[in-house]
Amino acid sequence: MAEEKTFPMTAEGRDKLEAEVEDLITRQRPEITKRIQIARSYGDLSENSEYQSAKDEQAFVEGRIVTLRKMIENAEIISADDSAADEVAMGKTVTFQELPDEEPETYTIVGSVEADPLSGKISNESPMANALIGKHQDETVKVPLPNGVDIQVKILKVESAE
């Protein structure tokens, strides 16, 4: 039998997924059910765009619930405490600077499920995080980018995420 895929994430990330499932079940599912009932009252369902739209949304929500439950069930909670204080690891926040003279950037390394670069969270599967994990503060690291170019970054600070 195939081994279940695990989803590395922080406890905070798991809590957010659980909150999303709760919202889908308690708020969105009943709203969609109500819209379907109203659309049914309009008569002929074959040409009823409101009904079809609500059914499509229902299918999406039900699929999302299944997906999220599977992620939660197979969550692998990561802890930054399992590594040295100055070592880059999942669950830690790292500040680095592209050499020779770019501005410093700060990101928290999380599992792909909770990655959101615009919020300062990058996936452990990203080229940057992949190159930095296991390295230490003050190290210079070569990061291979998807376009085939390598860049050099210096790790300025590593801290446990809050």
Contacts in CASP RR format, 6 or more apart in sequence:
PFRMAT RR
TARGET T0000
AUTHOR 0000-0000-0000
METHOD contacts of the structure
MODEL  1
MAEEKTFPMTAEGRDKLEAEVEDLITRQRPEITKRIQIARSYGDLSENSE
YQSAKDEQAFVEGRIVTLRKMIENAEIISADDSAADEVAMGKTVTFQELP
DEEPETYTIVGSVEADPLSGKISNESPMANALIGKHQDETVKVPLPNGVD
IQVKILKVESAE
4 74 0 8 1.000
5 74 0 8 1.000
6 74 0 8 1.000
6 75 0 8 1.000
6 76 0 8 1.000
7 71 0 8 1.000
7 74 0 8 1.000
7 75 0 8 1.000
7 76 0 8 1.000
7 111 0 8 1.000
7 112 0 8 1.000
7 113 0 8 1.000
8 75 0 8 1.000
8 76 0 8 1.000
8 78 0 8 1.000
8 90 0 8 1.000
8 111 0 8 1.000
8 112 0 8 1.000
8 113 0 8 1.000
8 124 0 8 1.000
9 17 0 8 1.000
9 71 0 8 1.000
9 75 0 8 1.000
9 76 0 8 1.000
9 77 0 8 1.000
9 78 0 8 1.000
9 110 0 8 1.000
9 111 0 8 1.000
9 113 0 8 1.000
9 114 0 8 1.000
10 77 0 8 1.000
10 78 0 8 1.000
10 90 0 8 1.000
10 91 0 8 1.000
10 110 0 8 1.000
10 111 0 8 1.000
10 114 0 8 1.000
10 161 0 8 1.000
11 77 0 8 1.000
12 114 0 8 1.000
13 110 0 8 1.000
13 113 0 8 1.000
13 114 0 8 1.000
14 72 0 8 1.000
14 75 0 8 1.000
14 77 0 8 1.000
16 114 0 8 1.000
17 68 0 8 1.000
17 71 0 8 1.000
17 72 0 8 1.000
17 75 0 8 1.000
17 113 0 8 1.000
18 72 0 8 1.000
20 64 0 8 1.000
20 68 0 8 1.000
21 65 0 8 1.000
21 68 0 8 1.000
21 69 0 8 1.000
21 72 0 8 1.000
24 61 0 8 1.000
24 64 0 8 1.000
24 65 0 8 1.000
24 68 0 8 1.000
25 65 0 8 1.000
28 61 0 8 1.000
29 58 0 8 1.000
29 61 0 8 1.000
29 62 0 8 1.000
29 65 0 8 1.000
32 54 0 8 1.000
32 57 0 8 1.000
32 58 0 8 1.000
32 61 0 8 1.000
33 58 0 8 1.000
35 50 0 8 1.000
35 54 0 8 1.000
35 57 0 8 1.000
36 51 0 8 1.000
36 54 0 8 1.000
36 55 0 8 1.000
36 58 0 8 1.000
38 50 0 8 1.000
39 45 0 8 1.000
39 48 0 8 1.000
39 50 0 8 1.000
39 51 0 8 1.000
39 54 0 8 1.000
40 51 0 8 1.000
42 48 0 8 1.000
42 50 0 8 1.000
42 51 0 8 1.000
45 51 0 8 1.000
71 113 0 8 1.000
78 89 0 8 1.000
78 90 0 8 1.000
78 91 0 8 1.000
78 110 0 8 1.000
78 111 0 8 1.000
79 91 0 8 1.000
80 89 0 8 1.000
80 90 0 8 1.000
80 91 0 8 1.000
80 92 0 8 1.000
80 160 0 8 1.000
80 161 0 8 1.000
81 160 0 8 1.000
82 89 0 8 1.000
83 89 0 8 1.000
83 92 0 8 1.000
83 134 0 8 1.000
84 136 0 8 1.000
85 158 0 8 1.000
85 160 0 8 1.000
86 136 0 8 1.000
86 137 0 8 1.000
86 138 0 8 1.000
86 158 0 8 1.000
87 134 0 8 1.000
87 135 0 8 1.000
87 136 0 8 1.000
87 158 0 8 1.000
88 94 0 8 1.000
88 109 0 8 1.000
88 132 0 8 1.000
88 133 0 8 1.000
88 134 0 8 1.000
88 135 0 8 1.000
88 136 0 8 1.000
88 155 0 8 1.000
88 158 0 8 1.000
89 109 0 8 1.000
89 133 0 8 1.000
89 134 0 8 1.000
90 109 0 8 1.000
90 110 0 8 1.000
90 111 0 8 1.000
90 124 0 8 1.000
90 133 0 8 1.000
91 108 0 8 1.000
91 109 0 8 1.000
91 110 0 8 1.000
91 160 0 8 1.000
91 161 0 8 1.000
92 108 0 8 1.000
92 109 0 8 1.000
92 158 0 8 1.000
92 159 0 8 1.000
92 160 0 8 1.000
92 161 0 8 1.000
93 106 0 8 1.000
93 107 0 8 1.000
93 108 0 8 1.000
93 109 0 8 1.000
93 158 0 8 1.000
93 159 0 8 1.000
93 160 0 8 1.000
93 161 0 8 1.000
93 162 0 8 1.000
94 106 0 8 1.000
94 107 0 8 1.000
94 108 0 8 1.000
94 109 0 8 1.000
94 132 0 8 1.000
94 155 0 8 1.000
94 157 0 8 1.000
94 158 0 8 1.000
95 104 0 8 1.000
95 105 0 8 1.000
95 106 0 8 1.000
95 155 0 8 1.000
95 156 0 8 1.000
95 157 0 8 1.000
95 158 0 8 1.000
96 104 0 8 1.000
96 105 0 8 1.000
96 132 0 8 1.000
96 141 0 8 1.000
96 153 0 8 1.000
96 154 0 8 1.000
96 155 0 8 1.000
96 156 0 8 1.000
97 103 0 8 1.000
97 104 0 8 1.000
97 105 0 8 1.000
97 153 0 8 1.000
97 154 0 8 1.000
97 156 0 8 1.000
98 105 0 8 1.000
98 151 0 8 1.000
98 152 0 8 1.000
98 153 0 8 1.000
99 140 0 8 1.000
99 151 0 8 1.000
99 152 0 8 1.000
99 153 0 8 1.000
99 154 0 8 1.000
104 156 0 8 1.000
106 120 0 8 1.000
106 157 0 8 1.000
107 117 0 8 1.000
107 120 0 8 1.000
107 121 0 8 1.000
107 122 0 8 1.000
107 128 0 8 1.000
107 129 0 8 1.000
108 120 0 8 1.000
108 121 0 8 1.000
108 122 0 8 1.000
108 161 0 8 1.000
109 121 0 8 1.000
109 122 0 8 1.000
109 123 0 8 1.000
109 124 0 8 1.000
109 129 0 8 1.000
109 132 0 8 1.000
109 133 0 8 1.000
110 121 0 8 1.000
110 122 0 8 1.000
110 123 0 8 1.000
110 124 0 8 1.000
111 123 0 8 1.000
111 124 0 8 1.000
111 125 0 8 1.000
112 123 0 8 1.000
112 124 0 8 1.000
112 125 0 8 1.000
114 121 0 8 1.000
115 121 0 8 1.000
115 122 0 8 1.000
115 123 0 8 1.000
115 126 0 8 1.000
122 128 0 8 1.000
122 129 0 8 1.000
123 129 0 8 1.000
124 130 0 8 1.000
124 133 0 8 1.000
127 143 0 8 1.000
127 144 0 8 1.000
127 145 0 8 1.000
127 146 0 8 1.000
128 143 0 8 1.000
128 153 0 8 1.000
131 141 0 8 1.000
131 142 0 8 1.000
131 143 0 8 1.000
131 144 0 8 1.000
131 153 0 8 1.000
132 141 0 8 1.000
132 143 0 8 1.000
132 153 0 8 1.000
132 155 0 8 1.000
135 141 0 8 1.000
135 155 0 8 1.000
136 155 0 8 1.000
136 158 0 8 1.000
137 155 0 8 1.000
137 156 0 8 1.000
137 157 0 8 1.000
137 158 0 8 1.000
138 154 0 8 1.000
138 155 0 8 1.000
138 156 0 8 1.000
139 154 0 8 1.000
139 155 0 8 1.000
140 152 0 8 1.000
140 153 0 8 1.000
140 154 0 8 1.000
140 155 0 8 1.000
141 152 0 8 1.000
141 153 0 8 1.000
141 154 0 8 1.000
141 155 0 8 1.000
142 150 0 8 1.000
142 151 0 8 1.000
142 152 0 8 1.000
143 150 0 8 1.000
143 151 0 8 1.000
143 152 0 8 1.000
143 153 0 8 1.000
144 150 0 8 1.000
145 151 0 8 1.000
END
